[in-house]
Each structure stands twice: as C-alpha cells, then as structure tokens.
Amino acid sequence: MNIIYNKKTFQMRSFFKNILSSCLGVLLFFTGIFLIFLLIGLSTSAKPTIKSDSVLRLNLNTEIIEKESAVPPVEALFGEPVQMSLYEILDILERAKSDSKISGILLESSYPNVGLAKAALIRDAIEDFKKSGKFVYAYGSNYTQMGYYIASTADSVFLNPNGMLDMKGMGIAQPYFKELMDELGIGWNIYYAGQFKSATEPFRRKEMSDQNRTQMREYITEVYDNFLMDIAKSRQVSVESVDQFVADFSGMNAAKTVEKGLIDELLYQDQLDKILKTKLSLDQKKKIPFVEVKDYLLASKAKPQSGSKNKIAVVYAEGQILEMGEEKGVITSQKFVETLSDIRRKKDVKAVVLRINSPGGSGFASDEIWREIELLKADSIPVVVSMSDYAASGGYYIACNADAIVASPNTLTGSIGVFAMIPDLSKMSEEKLKIHWDSVKTHQYANAFNPFFNYSDGEHKKLQAYIDNFYDIFLTRVAEGRNMSKEKVHAVAQGRIWTGRKAKEIGLVDELGELDTAIKLAAKKAGIKDYKTDNYPKYKTTMLDEIIKNIDLETKIKERVIGKTILDKLSPYSRMISQPENYGKPQFMMTEHLILN
C-alpha cells in the first residue's frame, strides 16, 4: 500500500510541477514581451539629436529591396536592419543634401545585396548629393563588384591595405539536376512554349542549350559594358584600363587597385579617422560625430509633399507572382487584385504607377492582375509601369497593358513564354520504394496526370496544347497592350530575355528612366501638375509580428554573409519543385542568376 501511495504521490507532484513550469514559462514569455514593448517605447520616445558637422554613415552592406521601412521598430532597437528600402536610401540622401548639420557622408558598401538597376539609382543619388559641395568618402575592408560600382561615385575611395577589389567580370551560373533526378528515380513531365524559355532546363538537360547560352551572353555583355562605362566615368580613367584590370583579376593585389586609379589610398580605420577629422577641422583627440541611418531617419524631416488632393498611387510589386497569400516580399493576386480594386474606387487617385521587380510566377495570378489594370484603364485612370532590376515573364505580363512602360537600361525584361512541370514518380515508386500501383477507371483520362503513372501520348499532347494556348494568350495580351502584331511579338518573345535598352528598341518598352520618370509621365497622362504620391500595398503588421520576424536569427546571419551561398543559388529551383500547388499550372517565370558579386 505504501508503495502504491508513494507512486501516486510522485505522479501528482510531477503533474503539478509540470503545470507550474508551464504557467511560469508563459508568464515569463509575456513579461519578456512587455519589457520589449516598454524598451521600444522608451527608445522611440527620445528623438536623436544631430550635432553640427556630423558625418552620415551610410552602411549599405545589407539586402536592398524596393519598398519597406528600412528601420522597423524592433530592428531600430536591436541593431542595424537586415533590409533597407531603395527609396528610403534615396530619401536619406535627399534630406542630407540640404541638411546644414551634415557635412558629408562615409559610404560603406563592401558587399551590398542589390541589382544593377537599383545600384545605378543609388549612384545617381550620390552624384546629386555631391552637387551640394559636401564630401563623400567610401571605405571598405573589401569590395564586391556591386559594392565598388556604388563606391566609385565617391570623391575618394579607400581600401584596407589587406583588402581586395573583387572585380572579375560578370557571369551566369546554373546548376543542372537531371542526372541527380534520374539517380533518385524522379522524372519530370515538362511542357514549355518558346525556344528560349530556359526555366525548365535544369530538370531536362545536363547543360545550357545553345539558345539560352546566346541570350545570356548577349545580356551580360551589354550590362557589363554599361557597368564599365559608369565606373570609368566616375573614376576618370579609360574603359580599356578598367576592362584590363578586370581581365587580369588585378583586384587581388591591393597595391594594383591604387596603381590603376580605382582606389585612392590604402588605409586602416584609424588613418581614415584622421583624414575625416582633418576634413572636418576637428581636433584629432575628439570623436567624429557620426550619425547612423536609423538615427538620421528619426531625427531629420522628409521633404513635405504637395497639399494637393490629387494623388498618384505608387504600387510596389516585388517578388515571385503567386495566387494566394498576403505576405510581404511576394506578389499575390489575392493581395494585388484587392489593392488595385481599392485604388480604383478612390476618387482622389488620378493615376497609378506600378513599380515591378519580379522574375514572374503563376500564369493565373499574372492574368488576374492584368485584368485589374484593364479595369483601371476602363475607369480612365492611366497606368504607367516602372521596371526595376527584373520585370520578366509574369513580371512583363502584368506590365504589358499599361499606358506606358518605363525601364532602366539594365532592367532584365521580356522572357515572354510559358512552362509547366509535373513530377513523374513512377520509377521511384516501382524501383526504389517497391510500391506498385494499379487502377480501375470509367473513362480514358479518369486517372490522367497521376504522378505515379507514366503519361500516355494523349496526356502529353493535351498538356502541351494547354501550354501552347496559354502562350498564345500571352502573345495576344502583349500584342494588344503594345499595339503590335502577334507575329511581331512572337519574333521577340519565345522566352527570350532583353535589357531595358534593347526592349525599347524592339517595342516592348516606351522610355528609359526610373521611378521619378514614370511618376511624371503618369501625372502628364492624368493631366495634373500638382499632386502627391501614396504608396501601396498597405500591410497591417503588429509589433508582435516584428518581434517574431527578428527572432529568426539564422535568416539574419544568412543575409549578412558575404557573397552568394549554394543555397542562394539553388533557391529559385527549390521553389519550383517545392510548390506542388503549381504542378501542371502555366508558369510565367525565369530563374537565371546573374552573378555580379
């Protein structure tokens, strides 16, 4: 009896102990949340002050996206943001240009994660800042190609004596998985329209096709030429000398970077500090009054907008195009149809600018967004597209019916083509797993498109016809939107990619320029001179959402790693095969990786 009693007593004690531990854990969690909110409130209530002769430290060593607050509340409390918004960077430079307390900028851009079109915009903004007569110094322990591309606009570019200028040319790198898939017994039923539509090549080939190799070589050759000319102009050296520097990979030798005129001086941090103090006429024993981006955003004032009731809605469409969801970083028809529909009902919105940075995605979702643009135009609301780094495939589909399309010279666009992929698991099931399938059916296609059966000729023909029909719809949309014949569109389509400059020559783009160009054009089409802009889409996020986001330390660390990891390079392909909801559905997407860093 005693043994039984003690056992029950032990069990009861353990039960209450577990209950109390759980309650204590929950209590500690919510106490922690409360303290975080309290700290945020205290940190944001005190507005930072900017001293006279301050130096703005513009640290761009992060991912630079189109539109998102550069300093969400939690990140402002715990450190530098893991992402920065392109237009917040441009706004910072605009504010600092006329701020009497800012004497100059220290630009840190060793390894920014940014595309060419965005980088060119930042370069232009730095050049504009320099017109104020204020200095811009750039310093890096090392420089990637894109980091140096931005830094080369500075009055002086400094490098650590043991640093490296990693300029070695531009290239495309793609993995091919066919042999791996064959080894695993996994096949793919692939259907595509367009001889240049290369998104599925990694799953059906062992190397690049001739068509893909041709278009990729043409693309990187043109953007590389632009890249060289911009750097040569900024550094006042010849294009030929920069090209030779790259060809020899001389950037591995720090002394060579100075000898060739790409770096002004090799310095340690303390030596840079002395130069800055001399520039500021500051006593060498005193600290340099640096101001960080997060503090400057809180302390300075943005340029006030017009008091006009007229508005131009600027809609940022960035990421892969999907059907469902409302999360940031992707373009879902669910969110964007709702957003464009809401804009259409606003009487004060006189025009829409759609800023696109997307490699494409779902054909259905692209078409639904295309439809909403048609409805905006039917209500006499002009729509102008502004293209960023990418506006390809589905990204071009949602642009093609705009009243005007503006692209950066380095924008990657076009890729007018369609594909669908469905896994074939029959071999893996039969030979690897020893699982055998059989069936009974009432009609020929009752069990059609089952991944555990080999497809019949009839199934293959139906799916290819389905994709061909979607490609014809794509051609029709572009032909009608661009006022071109379908034959002329087909000649420049077939999945082929183009730079923004080339796209203008062949009729896929109207003007070369940036977002401000598109906004001015939209105002002109709307017949308004006085207006203000309003950014979309609107997202409702709570402080708890931000806290959870910032708990993901692994993602933060990954985003801060210099260069591209193998996971970065494989991510477009992993997305293609890890979204079963898209199997068999038409996809307007490109997956090529332009390796600039």
C-alpha positions in Angstrom: 0.0 0.0 0.0 2.8 2.4 0.8 4.5 1.8 -2.5 1.3 2.5 -4.3 0.7 5.6 -2.2 4.2 6.9 -2.9 3.9 6.3 -6.6 0.7 8.2 -6.8 2.1 11.0 -4.7 5.1 11.2 -7.0 2.8 11.3 -10.1 0.7 14.1 -8.5 3.8 16.1 -7.6 5.1 15.7 -11.2 1.8 16.7 -12.6 1.6 19.9 -10.5 5.3 20.6 -11.2 4.7 20.4 -14.9 1.6 22.7 -14.7 3.5 25.3 -12.6 6.5 25.1 -15.0 4.2 25.7 -18.0 2.5 28.6 -16.3 5.8 30.1 -15.3 7.1 29.8 -18.8 4.0 31.5 -20.2 4.3 34.2 -17.6 8.0 34.8 -18.4 7.2 35.0 -22.1 4.6 37.7 -21.7 6.8 39.5 -19.2 9.5 39.5 -21.8 7.2 40.8 -24.5 6.0 43.6 -22.1 9.6 44.6 -21.4 10.4 44.6 -25.1 7.4 46.9 -25.8 8.5 49.1 -22.9 12.0 49.4 -24.2 10.8 50.2 -27.7 8.5 52.9 -26.3 11.4 54.4 -24.3 13.8 54.2 -27.3 11.4 55.8 -29.8 10.2 58.5 -27.5 13.6 60.1 -27.3 14.3 61.7 -30.6 18.0 61.5 -31.6 19.9 64.8 -32.0 22.3 65.6 -34.8 25.3 67.7 -34.0 26.9 70.2 -36.3 29.5 68.9 -38.7 28.1 65.4 -38.5 29.1 62.7 -40.9 26.3 60.4 -42.1 27.4 56.8 -42.1 25.6 55.2 -45.0 26.0 51.5 -44.5 24.7 49.6 -47.5 26.0 46.2 -46.5 22.6 44.6 -46.5 19.8 43.5 -48.8 18.3 46.4 -50.6 14.7 46.0 -51.6 12.2 48.3 -53.3 9.8 49.3 -50.6 9.8 48.5 -46.9 10.7 50.5 -43.8 14.4 50.5 -43.5 14.1 50.6 -39.7 11.2 48.6 -38.3 10.7 49.4 -34.6 12.3 46.2 -33.3 15.3 46.5 -35.6 15.8 50.1 -34.6 16.1 48.9 -31.0 18.3 45.8 -31.5 20.7 46.9 -34.3 21.1 47.6 -38.0 18.3 46.5 -40.3 18.7 43.3 -42.3 17.0 45.0 -45.2 16.9 48.6 -46.5 14.4 50.2 -48.9 15.8 51.7 -52.0 13.6 54.7 -51.8 14.4 55.3 -48.1 18.1 55.4 -49.1 17.3 57.9 -51.9 15.2 59.9 -49.4 18.1 59.9 -46.8 20.4 61.3 -49.5 17.9 63.9 -50.5 17.4 65.1 -46.8 21.2 65.1 -46.1 21.9 67.2 -49.2 20.1 70.2 -47.7 20.8 69.5 -44.0 23.2 72.1 -42.7 24.2 69.8 -39.9 25.5 67.1 -42.3 29.0 67.9 -43.6 29.5 64.7 -45.6 28.9 61.0 -46.0 31.0 58.0 -45.2 29.8 55.4 -47.6 30.2 51.7 -46.6 29.3 49.4 -49.5 31.7 46.5 -49.3 29.0 43.8 -50.1 25.5 45.2 -50.7 22.9 42.7 -51.9 21.4 44.8 -54.8 20.7 44.6 -58.5 22.2 46.8 -61.2 19.2 48.9 -61.8 18.8 49.8 -58.1 22.6 50.3 -57.8 22.5 52.7 -60.7 19.8 54.7 -58.9 21.9 54.9 -55.7 24.9 56.1 -57.8 22.8 58.9 -59.4 21.5 60.0 -55.9 25.1 60.1 -54.6 26.2 62.2 -57.6 23.3 64.5 -56.9 24.3 64.8 -53.2 27.8 65.8 -54.2 26.4 68.9 -56.1 25.7 70.4 -52.6 29.5 70.7 -52.2 29.6 68.2 -49.4 32.1 65.4 -49.4 31.5 61.7 -49.9 34.2 59.2 -48.8 33.9 55.5 -49.3 35.7 52.9 -47.2 35.7 49.1 -47.4 37.7 46.2 -46.0 36.9 44.5 -49.3 34.7 45.4 -52.3 32.4 43.2 -54.3 31.8 44.3 -57.9 28.4 45.8 -57.0 29.8 47.4 -53.8 32.6 49.1 -55.8 30.1 50.1 -58.5 28.3 52.2 -55.9 31.5 53.3 -54.1 33.2 54.6 -57.3 30.9 57.6 -57.2 32.6 58.9 -54.0 35.1 61.8 -54.0 37.7 59.4 -52.6 37.6 55.6 -52.3 39.7 53.9 -49.6 40.5 50.3 -49.1 42.1 48.3 -46.3 45.8 47.6 -47.0 45.0 43.8 -47.0 41.7 44.2 -48.8 40.6 43.0 -52.2 38.7 44.5 -55.1 36.7 41.5 -56.3 36.2 42.7 -59.9 36.5 39.7 -62.2 33.7 40.1 -64.8 30.0 39.0 -65.0 28.7 35.5 -65.5 25.7 33.3 -65.3 26.0 30.2 -63.1 23.3 27.5 -63.2 23.1 24.0 -61.7 21.6 21.1 -63.6 19.8 18.3 -61.8 18.7 15.8 -64.5 21.3 13.1 -63.6 20.6 13.5 -59.9 16.8 13.2 -60.6 17.5 10.1 -62.7 19.6 8.5 -60.0 16.7 9.1 -57.5 14.2 7.8 -59.9 12.4 11.1 -60.1 11.3 12.3 -63.6 9.6 15.4 -64.7 6.9 15.9 -67.3 7.9 19.3 -68.7 5.9 21.4 -71.2 7.0 24.8 -72.5 6.4 27.3 -75.2 9.3 29.4 -76.5 12.7 28.0 -77.6 14.5 30.5 -75.3 12.3 29.6 -72.3 15.0 28.1 -70.2 13.5 27.9 -66.7 13.0 24.2 -67.0 16.4 23.4 -68.5 18.0 22.3 -65.2 15.4 19.5 -65.0 15.6 18.3 -68.6 19.2 18.9 -69.6 22.7 18.5 -68.4 24.0 21.8 -69.7 22.8 25.1 -71.2 21.0 25.0 -74.6 22.6 27.0 -77.4 19.6 29.4 -77.3 20.0 30.0 -73.6 23.8 30.5 -73.9 23.3 33.0 -76.7 20.7 35.1 -74.8 22.7 35.0 -71.6 25.9 36.1 -73.3 24.2 39.0 -75.1 22.6 40.1 -71.8 25.7 40.1 -69.6 27.8 41.6 -72.4 25.6 44.6 -72.6 25.2 45.2 -68.8 28.9 44.7 -68.3 29.6 47.4 -70.9 27.3 49.8 -69.1 29.0 48.8 -65.8 32.5 49.5 -67.2 31.5 52.8 -68.7 29.9 54.1 -65.4 33.0 53.2 -63.4 35.4 54.6 -65.9 33.5 57.9 -65.9 33.3 58.1 -62.1 37.0 57.4 -61.7 38.1 59.4 -64.7 40.0 56.5 -66.2 39.7 54.8 -69.6 37.2 52.0 -70.2 40.0 49.9 -71.6 42.1 50.2 -68.5 39.2 49.1 -66.3 38.5 46.2 -68.6 42.1 45.1 -68.5 42.1 45.4 -64.7 39.1 43.0 -64.6 40.6 40.6 -67.2 43.8 40.3 -65.2 41.8 40.0 -61.9 44.3 42.6 -60.5 42.0 43.4 -57.6 43.5 40.6 -55.6 46.6 42.8 -55.2 45.6 45.9 -53.1 48.5 47.9 -54.4 47.4 47.4 -58.0 44.0 48.9 -57.2 45.8 52.2 -56.4 48.2 51.9 -59.3 45.3 51.6 -61.8 43.4 54.5 -60.3 40.4 52.6 -58.9 41.3 53.1 -55.2 42.7 56.4 -53.9 44.6 55.2 -50.9 45.1 52.0 -48.8 44.2 52.9 -45.2 43.4 51.3 -41.8 40.4 52.6 -39.9 42.5 54.9 -37.6 44.1 56.5 -40.7 40.7 57.1 -42.2 39.5 58.7 -39.0 42.5 61.2 -39.1 41.5 62.1 -42.7 37.9 62.7 -41.7 38.9 64.8 -38.6 41.2 66.9 -40.8 38.4 67.4 -43.3 36.0 68.5 -40.5 38.7 70.7 -38.9 38.3 68.6 -35.8 40.8 68.1 -33.0 42.5 64.7 -33.5 41.7 63.8 -29.9 37.9 64.3 -30.4 35.4 61.7 -31.7 33.9 62.1 -35.1 30.2 63.0 -34.9 28.9 60.1 -36.9 25.1 59.7 -37.4 23.7 56.3 -38.2 20.9 55.8 -40.8 18.4 54.7 -38.2 19.0 57.8 -36.1 19.0 60.1 -39.0 15.6 58.8 -40.2 14.2 59.6 -36.8 15.9 63.0 -36.3 15.5 64.5 -39.8 12.4 65.6 -41.7 11.3 64.2 -45.1 10.7 66.7 -47.9 7.0 67.7 -47.5 4.6 66.6 -50.2 2.2 68.9 -52.0 -1.0 69.8 -50.2 -3.0 68.9 -53.4 -5.9 66.4 -53.1 -4.7 64.8 -56.3 -2.8 61.5 -55.7 -0.7 59.2 -57.8 -0.8 55.7 -56.3 2.6 54.0 -56.5 2.1 50.2 -56.3 5.3 48.2 -55.5 5.1 44.7 -57.0 8.2 42.8 -55.8 9.0 39.1 -55.7 7.5 35.9 -57.2 4.0 36.1 -58.5 1.7 33.7 -56.6 -2.1 33.1 -56.4 -2.7 33.2 -52.6 -1.4 35.0 -49.5 -0.8 38.5 -48.2 2.8 38.3 -47.0 5.4 40.8 -47.9 8.1 40.0 -50.5 5.8 38.3 -53.0 3.2 39.4 -55.4 -0.1 37.5 -54.8 -3.1 38.1 -57.0 -5.2 37.9 -53.8 -3.5 40.9 -52.3 -2.8 42.9 -55.5 -6.3 42.4 -57.0 -7.7 43.7 -53.7 -5.2 46.6 -53.7 -5.8 47.7 -57.3 -9.6 47.4 -56.8 -9.5 49.6 -53.7 -7.4 52.2 -55.6 -9.9 52.2 -58.4 -12.6 53.3 -56.0 -10.7 56.2 -54.6 -11.8 59.4 -56.2 -8.6 61.3 -55.3 -6.3 58.8 -57.2 -5.8 60.3 -60.7 -3.1 57.8 -61.9 -1.3 54.6 -61.0 2.4 53.8 -61.2 3.2 50.1 -61.0 6.8 49.6 -59.9 7.8 46.0 -60.8 10.7 44.0 -59.6 9.8 40.4 -60.4 11.0 37.3 -62.3 7.4 36.2 -62.8 5.5 33.2 -61.5 1.9 31.9 -61.7 0.2 32.4 -65.0 -3.3 32.6 -63.4 -2.2 35.2 -60.9 -0.5 37.3 -63.6 -3.7 37.3 -65.6 -5.8 38.3 -62.7 -3.5 41.3 -62.0 -3.5 42.1 -65.8 -7.4 42.2 -65.6 -7.3 44.7 -62.7 -5.1 47.0 -64.8 -7.6 46.8 -67.6 -10.4 47.9 -65.2 -8.3 50.8 -64.0 -7.8 52.0 -67.6 -11.6 51.4 -68.3 -12.2 53.9 -65.4 -10.0 56.5 -67.2 -7.2 56.0 -64.6 -3.9 56.0 -66.5 -1.4 53.3 -65.6 2.4 53.6 -66.1 4.8 50.8 -65.3 8.3 51.4 -63.9 10.7 48.5 -64.2 13.4 47.8 -61.6 16.1 45.1 -61.8 13.6 42.5 -63.2 10.3 42.6 -65.0 10.4 39.3 -66.8 7.9 36.7 -67.9 4.9 37.2 -65.5 6.6 40.4 -64.5 6.2 41.6 -68.1 2.7 40.1 -68.4 1.4 42.4 -65.6 3.2 45.3 -67.3 2.2 44.8 -71.0 -1.2 46.5 -71.0 -0.1 49.7 -69.2 -0.5 53.0 -70.9 3.3 53.4 -70.9 6.3 51.3 -69.8 9.5 52.9 -68.4 12.6 50.7 -67.8 16.1 51.1 -66.5 18.7 50.5 -69.2 19.9 47.5 -67.2 16.5 46.0 -66.4 16.1 42.4 -67.3 12.8 42.0 -69.1 11.0 40.1 -71.7 11.0 36.3 -71.2 7.6 36.1 -72.9 7.0 32.3 -72.6 5.2 29.6 -70.6 6.1 26.4 -68.9 4.6 23.7 -66.6 6.2 20.9 -64.7 4.7 17.8 -63.1 6.8 15.2 -61.3 6.9 11.6 -62.6 7.4 9.4 -59.5 6.6 6.1 -61.2 10.2 4.9 -61.4 11.0 5.9 -57.9 7.8 4.2 -56.6 8.4 0.9 -58.6 12.2 0.5 -58.5 13.3 2.4 -55.4 10.4 2.1 -53.0 8.9 -1.2 -54.4 5.5 0.3 -54.3 3.3 -0.9 -57.2 0.2 0.9 -58.5 -2.8 -0.3 -60.4 -6.1 1.3 -61.3 -9.7 0.9 -62.5 -11.3 3.7 -64.5 -14.6 4.6 -66.3 -13.0 6.9 -68.9 -9.7 7.2 -70.7 -8.5 10.2 -68.7 -10.0 9.3 -65.3 -6.6 8.8 -63.8 -4.8 11.3 -66.0 -1.8 13.3 -64.8 -1.2 11.0 -61.8 2.5 11.3 -60.8 2.7 7.6 -60.1 1.8 6.5 -63.7 3.7 7.0 -66.9 1.8 9.6 -69.1 0.2 8.4 -72.3 0.8 10.2 -75.6 -2.7 11.6 -75.3 -1.9 13.1 -71.9 1.4 14.6 -73.2 -0.5 16.2 -76.2 -3.2 17.7 -74.0 -0.8 19.3 -71.6 1.4 20.7 -74.4 -1.7 22.1 -76.1 -2.8 23.6 -72.8 0.6 25.4 -72.5 0.6 26.4 -76.2 -2.8 28.0 -75.7 -1.6 30.0 -72.7 1.4 31.1 -74.7 -1.0 32.3 -77.4 -2.9 34.3 -74.8 0.4 35.8 -73.6 1.2 36.9 -77.1 -2.3 38.4 -77.6 -2.0 40.3 -74.3 1.3 41.8 -75.4 0.2 42.5 -79.0 -2.9 44.4 -77.8 -1.1 46.2 -75.0 1.8 47.3 -77.1 -0.2 47.8 -80.3 1.9 45.3 -82.2 1.0 42.3 -84.4 1.1 38.9 -82.8 3.7 37.8 -85.3 6.0 40.7 -84.4 5.6 39.9 -80.7 6.3 36.2 -81.3 9.5 37.2 -83.1 10.9 38.9 -79.9 9.2 36.5 -77.5 9.7 32.7 -77.3 11.0 33.2 -73.7 13.9 35.4 -74.7 15.3 38.0 -72.2 16.3 41.6 -73.1 17.9 44.5 -71.4 15.7 47.6 -70.9 17.6 49.4 -73.6 17.1 46.6 -76.1 13.5 46.2 -75.1 12.9 49.8 -76.0 14.4 49.2 -79.5 12.1 46.3 -80.2 8.9 48.0 -78.9 8.5 46.2 -75.5 9.3 49.4 -73.6 8.4 53.1 -74.2 11.1 55.1 -72.3 14.3 54.6 -70.4 14.2 56.1 -66.9 13.5 55.4 -63.3 10.5 55.7 -60.9 10.5 59.5 -61.0 10.3 59.4 -64.8 7.3 57.1 -64.6 5.6 59.3 -61.9 6.0 62.4 -64.0 4.7 60.6 -67.1 1.7 59.3 -65.1 0.9 62.9 -64.0 1.1 64.1 -67.6 -1.2 61.4 -68.8 -3.7 62.3 -66.0 -3.5 66.0 -66.9 -2.4 67.1 -63.4 0.6 69.3 -62.3 0.0 69.4 -58.6 -0.1 66.0 -56.8 1.3 63.8 -54.1 2.1 60.1 -54.1 0.7 57.4 -51.9 2.5 54.0 -51.6 0.8 50.6 -51.9 0.1 47.9 -51.0 -0.8 48.5 -47.4 0.1 45.8 -44.9 -1.3 45.5 -41.4 1.5 44.2 -39.1 1.7 44.2 -35.4 4.7 44.7 -33.1 4.4 41.0 -32.3 4.9 40.2 -36.0 8.1 42.3 -36.0 9.3 40.5 -32.8 8.7 37.1 -34.3 10.4 38.2 -37.5 13.5 39.3 -35.6 13.7 36.0 -33.6 14.8 34.4 -36.9 18.5 34.9 -36.3 19.5 32.2 -38.9 17.9 34.2 -41.7 19.6 37.4 -40.5 23.0 35.7 -40.4 22.5 34.2 -43.8 21.5 37.6 -45.3 24.7 39.2 -43.9 27.1 36.6 -45.3 29.4 38.0 -48.0 28.6 36.7 -51.4 26.2 34.0 -52.6 25.9 30.7 -50.8 25.0 27.5 -52.6 21.5 27.8 -51.0 21.1 31.2 -52.6 21.9 29.8 -56.0 19.6 26.8 -55.6 16.7 28.8 -54.1 14.8 29.5 -57.4 14.9 25.8 -58.3 13.9 24.7 -54.9 10.9 27.0 -55.1 9.9 25.5 -58.4 9.8 21.9 -57.1 8.6 22.7 -53.6 5.3 24.3 -54.6 3.1 21.3 -55.5 0.1 23.7 -55.9 1.7 24.9 -59.1 2.3 21.5 -60.7 0.8 21.4 -64.1 -0.2 25.1 -64.0 1.1 27.5 -66.5 4.1 29.4 -65.1 5.5 32.7 -66.4 8.9 32.7 -64.7 12.6 32.9 -65.3 15.2 31.5 -62.8 18.5 32.6 -64.2 21.1 34.0 -61.7 23.2 36.9 -62.8 26.3 36.7 -60.6 27.5 40.2 -60.0 29.0 39.9 -56.6 
